[in-house]
Amino acid sequence: MTIAFALEYLQRNMCDCEYSLRFRHLVLQPRETRQLLAHNQSILLIEPSCDVRVESDTGIYDVSEDLTNELQYEHNGDIQMINYSIFLNHIRFIQVIPKNCKTPCQ
């Protein structure tokens, strides 16, 4: 997912909600596992690495996973990020933090 696509996606899916965006770039150490709590927020992966697994309440992004038939770029809830590589790795994402929702999205 590119940044331009992610921003267009947000405009179409956030309805009448006000929200803040945080562009985040995490550097994961070799074999590092990191937790991120994103309840009531959304995380949109931007150009994820093939050596990284992102698993959340929403689904999984892991190109090495054989038991799933769909990879998720949008995550929320309890998120676990794993760097499978023996090298530093990067995860870039947009964190969407809703502020005020006037009507629910359909």
ROSE-4610 file (N, C-alpha, C; in Angstrom, 1 decimal, always signed):
// ROSE-4610
residu = [M/M/M/T/T/T/I/I/I/A/A/A/F/F/F/A/A/A/L/L/L/E/E/E/Y/Y/Y/L/L/L/Q/Q/Q/R/R/R/N/N/N/M/M/M/C/C/C/D/D/D/C/C/C/E/E/E/Y/Y/Y/S/S/S/L/L/L/R/R/R/F/F/F/R/R/R/H/H/H/L/L/L/V/V/V/L/L/L/Q/Q/Q/P/P/P/R/R/R/E/E/E/T/T/T/R/R/R/Q/Q/Q/L/L/L/L/L/L/A/A/A/H/H/H/N/N/N/Q/Q/Q/S/S/S/I/I/I/L/L/L/L/L/L/I/I/I/E/E/E/P/P/P/S/S/S/C/C/C/D/D/D/V/V/V/R/R/R/V/V/V/E/E/E/S/S/S/D/D/D/T/T/T/G/G/G/I/I/I/Y/Y/Y/D/D/D/V/V/V/S/S/S/E/E/E/D/D/D/L/L/L/T/T/T/N/N/N/E/E/E/L/L/L/Q/Q/Q/Y/Y/Y/E/E/E/H/H/H/N/N/N/G/G/G/D/D/D/I/I/I/Q/Q/Q/M/M/M/I/I/I/N/N/N/Y/Y/Y/S/S/S/I/I/I/F/F/F/L/L/L/N/N/N/H/H/H/I/I/I/R/R/R/F/F/F/I/I/I/Q/Q/Q/V/V/V/I/I/I/P/P/P/K/K/K/N/N/N/C/C/C/K/K/K/T/T/T/P/P/P/C/C/C/Q/Q/Q]
num = [1/1/1/2/2/2/3/3/3/4/4/4/5/5/5/6/6/6/7/7/7/8/8/8/9/9/9/10/10/10/11/11/11/12/12/12/13/13/13/14/14/14/15/15/15/16/16/16/17/17/17/18/18/18/19/19/19/20/20/20/21/21/21/22/22/22/23/23/23/24/24/24/25/25/25/26/26/26/27/27/27/28/28/28/29/29/29/30/30/30/31/31/31/32/32/32/33/33/33/34/34/34/35/35/35/36/36/36/37/37/37/38/38/38/39/39/39/40/40/40/41/41/41/42/42/42/43/43/43/44/44/44/45/45/45/46/46/46/47/47/47/48/48/48/49/49/49/50/50/50/51/51/51/52/52/52/53/53/53/54/54/54/55/55/55/56/56/56/57/57/57/58/58/58/59/59/59/60/60/60/61/61/61/62/62/62/63/63/63/64/64/64/65/65/65/66/66/66/67/67/67/68/68/68/69/69/69/70/70/70/71/71/71/72/72/72/73/73/73/74/74/74/75/75/75/76/76/76/77/77/77/78/78/78/79/79/79/80/80/80/81/81/81/82/82/82/83/83/83/84/84/84/85/85/85/86/86/86/87/87/87/88/88/88/89/89/89/90/90/90/91/91/91/92/92/92/93/93/93/94/94/94/95/95/95/96/96/96/97/97/97/98/98/98/99/99/99/100/100/100/101/101/101/102/102/102/103/103/103/104/104/104/105/105/105/106/106/106]
x = [+0.9/+0.0/+0.9/+0.6/+1.4/+0.8/+1.5/+1.0/-0.2/-0.1/-1.2/-2.4/-2.3/-3.5/-4.1/-3.2/-3.7/-4.5/-4.0/-4.7/-6.0/-6.1/-7.4/-8.3/-7.8/-8.6/-9.2/-8.4/-8.9/-10.0/-9.9/-10.9/-12.2/-12.2/-13.4/-14.0/-13.2/-13.7/-13.9/-13.5/-13.7/-15.0/-15.8/-17.1/-17.0/-17.8/-17.8/-16.9/-15.9/-15.0/-13.9/-13.6/-12.3/-11.3/-10.1/-9.0/-7.7/-6.7/-5.3/-4.5/-3.5/-2.7/-1.3/-0.6/+0.8/+1.5/+2.5/+3.3/+4.4/+4.5/+5.4/+6.3/+7.6/+8.6/+9.3/+9.1/+9.7/+10.9/+12.0/+13.2/+13.2/+13.1/+13.1/+14.5/+15.0/+16.3/+16.2/+17.3/+17.2/+16.4/+15.5/+14.6/+13.8/+13.6/+12.8/+11.3/+10.6/+9.2/+8.7/+7.8/+7.3/+5.8/+5.2/+3.8/+3.4/+2.2/+1.6/+0.1/-0.4/-1.8/-2.5/-3.5/-4.1/-5.6/-6.2/-7.6/-8.3/-9.4/-10.0/-9.2/-8.2/-7.3/-7.1/-6.6/-6.2/-4.8/-4.2/-2.8/-2.8/-2.3/-2.2/-0.8/-0.4/+1.0/+1.3/+2.5/+3.0/+4.2/+4.2/+5.4/+6.1/+5.4/+6.0/+7.1/+8.0/+9.1/+8.6/+9.3/+8.9/+9.4/+10.3/+10.8/+10.1/+8.9/+8.2/+6.8/+6.4/+5.1/+4.3/+3.1/+2.3/+1.0/+0.7/-0.5/-1.4/-2.7/-3.6/-4.9/-5.8/-7.2/-7.9/-7.4/-8.0/-7.5/-6.2/-5.7/-4.1/-3.6/-2.1/-1.6/-0.4/+0.4/+1.7/+2.0/+3.2/+3.3/+4.1/+4.2/+4.7/+5.3/+5.8/+4.8/+3.6/+2.5/+1.8/+1.8/+1.2/-0.3/-0.7/-2.1/-3.1/-2.8/-3.8/-3.9/-5.1/-5.4/-5.6/-5.3/-5.4/-4.5/-3.7/-2.8/-3.5/-3.5/-4.1/-3.1/-3.5/-2.7/-3.2/-4.5/-5.1/-5.2/-4.7/-4.7/-5.3/-5.8/-6.2/-6.2/-6.4/-6.4/-5.0/-4.8/-3.4/-2.6/-1.6/-0.8/+0.6/+1.0/+2.4/+3.2/+4.4/+5.2/+6.5/+6.9/+8.0/+8.9/+10.2/+11.2/+11.9/+11.6/+12.2/+13.7/+14.2/+15.5/+16.6/+17.8/+19.0/+19.6/+18.9/+19.3/+18.2/+18.6/+17.6/+16.6/+15.3/+14.3/+13.4/+12.6/+11.8/+10.3/+9.5/+8.0/+7.5/+6.9/+6.4/+4.8/+4.2/+2.7/+2.1/+0.9/+0.1/-0.8/-0.7/-1.6/-2.8/-4.0/-5.2/-5.8/-5.9/-6.5/-7.8/-9.0/-10.2/-10.4/-10.9/-11.2/-12.7/-13.5/-14.9/-15.6/-16.5/-17.2/-18.7/-19.2/-20.6/-21.6/-21.2/-22.1/-21.3/-21.8/-21.0/-20.8/-19.7/-19.5/-20.3/-20.8/-21.6/-20.7]
y = [-1.2/+0.0/+1.2/+2.2/+3.4/+4.4/+5.5/+6.5/+7.2/+7.5/+8.1/+7.3/+6.0/+5.1/+5.1/+5.0/+5.0/+6.2/+7.4/+8.6/+8.7/+8.3/+8.2/+7.2/+6.1/+5.1/+5.7/+6.4/+7.0/+8.0/+8.9/+9.9/+9.2/+8.1/+7.4/+6.6/+6.1/+5.2/+5.8/+7.0/+7.6/+8.4/+8.5/+9.1/+10.5/+10.8/+12.1/+12.2/+11.4/+11.3/+12.3/+13.0/+13.7/+12.8/+12.9/+12.0/+12.7/+12.2/+12.6/+11.5/+11.8/+10.8/+11.0/+9.8/+9.8/+8.9/+9.4/+8.6/+8.0/+6.7/+6.1/+5.2/+5.2/+4.3/+3.7/+2.4/+1.6/+0.9/+0.9/+0.1/-1.1/-2.3/-3.5/-4.1/-4.5/-5.1/-6.6/-7.2/-8.6/-9.5/-10.2/-11.2/-10.5/-9.2/-8.5/-8.7/-8.8/-8.8/-7.6/-6.9/-5.7/-5.6/-5.2/-5.0/-3.6/-3.4/-2.1/-2.2/-1.4/-1.4/-0.3/-0.7/+0.2/+0.0/+0.0/-0.1/+1.2/+1.1/+2.3/+3.1/+2.5/+3.1/+2.2/+2.7/+1.8/+2.0/+1.0/+1.0/+0.5/+1.4/+1.0/+0.8/-0.4/-0.7/+0.0/+0.5/+1.2/+0.4/-0.2/-0.9/-1.8/-2.8/-3.6/-4.5/-4.9/-5.8/-7.3/-8.1/-9.5/-10.3/-9.7/-10.4/-10.0/-9.5/-9.0/-9.6/-9.9/-10.4/-9.4/-9.0/-8.2/-8.9/-9.1/-9.9/-9.1/-9.0/-8.2/-8.9/-8.3/-8.8/-8.8/-8.0/-7.9/-9.0/-9.4/-10.4/-10.5/-11.0/-11.2/-10.6/-10.0/-9.7/-10.5/-11.5/-12.3/-13.0/-12.6/-13.2/-14.7/-15.1/-16.4/-17.4/-16.8/-17.6/-18.5/-19.8/-20.7/-21.0/-20.7/-21.1/-20.0/-18.9/-17.8/-17.5/-17.1/-16.9/-15.4/-14.5/-13.1/-12.4/-11.4/-10.6/-9.3/-8.9/-7.6/-6.5/-5.3/-4.1/-3.2/-3.4/-2.6/-3.4/-2.9/-3.6/-2.7/-3.3/-2.7/-3.6/-3.1/-4.0/-4.2/-5.4/-5.8/-6.2/-5.5/-5.8/-6.3/-7.4/-7.9/-7.9/-7.3/-7.2/-8.0/-8.8/-9.7/-9.5/-9.3/-9.2/-10.6/-11.3/-12.6/-12.6/-11.4/-11.3/-11.3/-11.6/-11.5/-10.1/-9.2/-7.8/-6.9/-5.6/-4.6/-4.6/-4.3/-4.2/-3.0/-2.6/-1.4/-1.7/-1.1/-1.1/+0.3/+0.7/+2.0/+1.9/+2.8/+2.7/+4.1/+4.2/+5.4/+4.9/+5.7/+5.4/+6.4/+5.9/+6.7/+6.8/+8.0/+8.1/+8.9/+8.3/+9.0/+10.0/+11.2/+12.2/+12.3/+12.5/+12.8/+12.2/+11.2/+10.6/+11.0/+11.7/+12.2/+11.1/+10.3/+9.3/+8.0/+6.9/+5.6/+5.4/+4.8/+4.5/+3.3/+3.2/+2.1/+1.1]
z = [+0.0/+0.0/+0.0/-0.9/-0.9/+0.0/+0.3/+1.1/+0.5/-0.8/-1.6/-1.5/-1.7/-1.7/-0.3/+0.8/+2.1/+2.5/+2.1/+2.4/+1.6/+0.4/-0.3/+0.3/+0.7/+1.4/+2.7/+3.5/+4.7/+4.4/+3.4/+3.1/+2.8/+2.1/+1.7/+2.8/+3.8/+4.8/+6.2/+6.4/+7.8/+7.9/+6.8/+6.9/+7.5/+8.5/+9.1/+10.3/+10.4/+11.6/+11.4/+12.5/+12.6/+13.1/+12.6/+13.0/+12.9/+13.6/+13.5/+12.9/+12.1/+11.5/+12.0/+12.3/+12.7/+11.7/+11.0/+10.2/+11.1/+11.1/+12.1/+11.3/+11.7/+11.1/+12.3/+12.4/+13.5/+13.0/+13.7/+13.4/+14.3/+13.8/+14.6/+14.5/+15.7/+15.8/+15.3/+15.0/+14.5/+15.4/+14.9/+15.6/+16.7/+16.7/+17.7/+17.5/+18.6/+18.7/+19.4/+18.9/+19.5/+19.5/+20.6/+20.8/+20.6/+20.0/+19.9/+20.2/+21.1/+21.4/+20.6/+19.8/+18.9/+19.0/+20.2/+20.3/+19.9/+19.2/+18.7/+17.7/+17.2/+16.2/+15.0/+13.9/+12.8/+12.5/+12.0/+11.6/+10.1/+9.2/+7.8/+7.4/+7.0/+6.7/+5.3/+5.3/+4.1/+3.7/+2.5/+1.9/+3.0/+3.5/+4.5/+3.9/+4.8/+4.4/+4.3/+3.5/+3.4/+4.6/+5.4/+6.6/+7.9/+7.7/+8.9/+9.0/+10.2/+10.4/+11.3/+10.9/+11.7/+11.9/+13.2/+13.5/+14.5/+14.2/+15.1/+15.2/+15.9/+16.0/+14.6/+13.7/+12.4/+11.4/+11.5/+10.6/+10.7/+9.6/+9.5/+8.3/+8.4/+7.2/+7.4/+6.6/+6.6/+5.3/+4.4/+3.1/+3.2/+4.3/+4.4/+5.0/+5.4/+6.0/+5.0/+5.1/+4.2/+4.5/+5.7/+6.2/+6.1/+5.5/+5.3/+3.8/+3.4/+2.0/+1.8/+2.8/+2.6/+3.6/+3.1/+3.9/+4.2/+5.4/+5.9/+6.0/+5.4/+5.5/+6.6/+7.0/+8.0/+9.3/+10.4/+11.7/+12.8/+13.8/+15.0/+16.2/+17.4/+18.6/+19.1/+19.6/+20.0/+18.8/+18.5/+17.3/+17.8/+17.1/+17.4/+16.1/+16.2/+15.0/+15.3/+14.3/+14.5/+13.3/+13.6/+12.6/+12.5/+11.4/+11.2/+10.8/+10.3/+9.8/+10.9/+10.5/+11.4/+11.2/+10.4/+10.2/+10.7/+10.9/+11.2/+10.2/+10.6/+9.6/+9.9/+9.0/+9.2/+8.9/+9.7/+9.4/+9.4/+8.3/+8.1/+8.1/+8.8/+8.8/+9.2/+8.9/+9.2/+10.4/+11.5/+12.6/+12.6/+12.5/+12.4/+13.8/+14.4/+15.7/+15.6/+15.7/+15.6/+16.8/+16.5/+17.5/+17.8/+16.7/+16.9/+15.7/+16.0/+14.9/+15.1/+14.0/+14.1/+13.7/+12.7/+12.2/+12.0/+12.3/+12.0/+10.5/+10.2/+8.8/+8.4/+7.1/+6.6/+6.1]
